[in-house]
Amino acid sequence: MYAIVECGGKQYKAEPGGLLKVEKLSGKAGDEILFDRVLFVADGDQIHVGRPLVEAKVVRARIVEQGRGGKIIIFKYKRRKDSRKKQGHRQAYTAVKIEGIEDRVPMASQEARVDSKASGSEEA
């Protein structure tokens, strides 16, 4: 089973148990993230293609680390003009571990679940 998700203007193939390096996301290591922009889901013979999104699915992931990639050198040069410019860059990324591809829980049932947890904790 795998899904194609969109994050930071790029598309990634997400498989349960896989590791992805996506554009920098807010959060720290151990935080949970939901990728709700799912474009495609394949589960054996079943295929769900979004137009443009698959509304029924969501990809659950956990942040492993916040880091920066390797250094790239940008060197601009114009011949015979004594013009040179050297600049370096390291792109920030967030490494996430995909925990699963799940059905999206409707907002009404999420609120009901939160209310039931709240009422259960008041009694205790």
Backbone torsions as a table, in degrees:
resi	resn	phi	psi	omega
1	MET	NA	135.1	176.1
2	TYR	-150.5	164.7	179.4
3	ALA	-140.1	152.8	172.6
4	ILE	-104.4	120.9	-179.3
5	VAL	-118.4	154.1	177.4
6	GLU	-108.0	131.4	179.4
7	CYS	-152.0	123.6	178.6
8	GLY	67.0	29.5	179.1
9	GLY	79.4	4.4	179.7
10	LYS	-121.7	161.2	179.9
11	GLN	-112.4	137.2	-177.7
12	TYR	-129.6	147.1	175.0
13	LYS	-92.2	116.8	-176.3
14	ALA	-108.5	121.2	175.9
15	GLU	-119.7	139.8	179.0
16	PRO	-55.3	131.2	-178.4
17	GLY	88.8	-7.7	-178.8
18	GLY	-83.5	163.8	180.0
19	LEU	-116.6	130.6	179.2
20	LEU	-122.4	142.3	170.5
21	LYS	-107.6	106.7	-177.5
22	VAL	-108.4	172.7	176.1
23	GLU	-57.6	154.5	-175.9
24	LYS	-53.6	126.8	176.2
25	LEU	-118.5	150.9	178.3
26	SER	-74.5	147.7	-178.8
27	GLY	130.0	167.9	178.3
28	LYS	-120.8	172.2	-177.2
29	ALA	-57.6	132.5	-179.6
30	GLY	100.5	-17.1	178.8
31	ASP	-71.2	150.4	179.8
32	GLU	-98.3	142.3	179.8
33	ILE	-127.9	148.3	172.9
34	LEU	-116.5	123.8	172.5
35	PHE	-93.3	108.0	-176.9
36	ASP	-98.7	-7.4	176.9
37	ARG	-91.0	75.9	-179.2
38	VAL	-95.7	124.2	-176.1
39	LEU	-96.9	-27.2	-172.1
40	PHE	-158.3	138.5	175.9
41	VAL	-134.2	130.0	176.6
42	ALA	-123.2	124.2	179.5
43	ASP	-131.0	88.8	-177.2
44	GLY	66.0	-116.1	179.9
45	ASP	-88.2	-15.1	-180.0
46	GLN	-85.2	130.5	179.3
47	ILE	-128.3	131.3	176.0
48	HIS	-118.5	116.3	178.9
49	VAL	-106.6	128.1	-179.6
50	GLY	-81.7	149.8	176.3
51	ARG	-131.9	75.7	-0.4
52	PRO	-88.1	-16.6	-176.4
53	LEU	-120.4	153.0	171.8
54	VAL	-88.7	103.9	-173.7
55	GLU	-71.7	-23.1	-173.2
56	ALA	-85.6	-8.0	-174.7
57	LYS	-120.8	154.2	175.9
58	VAL	-145.2	147.0	179.7
59	VAL	-107.0	123.9	-178.7
60	ARG	-98.7	132.0	-178.4
61	ALA	-140.5	164.7	177.7
62	ARG	-129.4	136.6	-179.8
63	ILE	-70.8	128.1	177.5
64	VAL	-94.5	-47.0	179.7
65	GLU	-158.4	157.4	170.6
66	GLN	-108.1	129.3	-176.6
67	GLY	-150.1	-174.3	176.9
68	ARG	-131.5	139.9	-178.0
69	GLY	-74.3	-175.4	179.4
70	GLY	-69.4	160.4	-176.6
71	LYS	-78.4	136.7	174.5
72	ILE	-115.4	141.5	179.0
73	ILE	-104.3	127.7	174.6
74	ILE	-106.8	117.1	-177.8
75	PHE	-124.4	115.1	178.7
76	LYS	-107.2	138.4	-172.8
77	TYR	-147.1	135.4	173.4
78	LYS	-122.3	120.9	-175.3
79	ARG	-66.0	147.0	176.8
80	ARG	59.1	15.0	-178.2
81	LYS	-116.8	0.6	-175.5
82	ASP	54.3	40.4	-177.4
83	SER	-119.9	113.5	177.2
84	ARG	-139.6	141.6	177.1
85	LYS	-140.8	123.2	179.5
86	LYS	-118.0	130.6	-177.4
87	GLN	-141.9	143.1	178.0
88	GLY	-112.9	159.3	180.0
89	HIS	-153.0	140.4	172.1
90	ARG	-127.6	120.2	-177.0
91	GLN	-82.0	131.0	177.3
92	ALA	-77.3	144.8	178.8
93	TYR	-142.0	165.5	173.4
94	THR	-124.2	122.9	176.9
95	ALA	-91.0	125.4	-179.4
96	VAL	-124.5	144.9	175.6
97	LYS	-104.1	126.2	-178.3
98	ILE	-77.6	122.5	-179.4
99	GLU	-93.9	-29.4	179.3
100	GLY	173.4	162.7	175.2
101	ILE	-111.2	117.0	-170.6
102	GLU	-125.0	166.1	172.7
103	ASP	-74.6	142.6	178.2
104	ARG	-73.1	132.7	177.9
105	VAL	-88.4	124.8	179.6
106	PRO	-59.8	150.8	-176.9
107	MET	-58.4	-39.3	-178.4
108	ALA	-61.0	-42.1	-179.3
109	SER	-74.1	-29.0	175.5
110	GLN	-65.3	-43.9	179.0
111	GLU	-64.8	-38.8	178.7
112	ALA	-64.6	-39.1	179.6
113	ARG	-66.2	-40.9	178.5
114	VAL	-64.9	-42.8	179.5
115	ASP	-62.9	-41.0	-179.2
116	SER	-67.2	-35.9	176.8
117	LYS	-67.4	-41.4	-179.2
118	ALA	-65.2	-42.8	-179.6
119	SER	-70.6	-31.4	177.7
120	GLY	-69.5	-35.8	-179.5
121	SER	-76.2	-25.2	178.9
122	GLU	-70.2	-35.6	-177.7
123	GLU	-70.5	-32.9	-175.1
124	ALA	-77.1	NA	NA
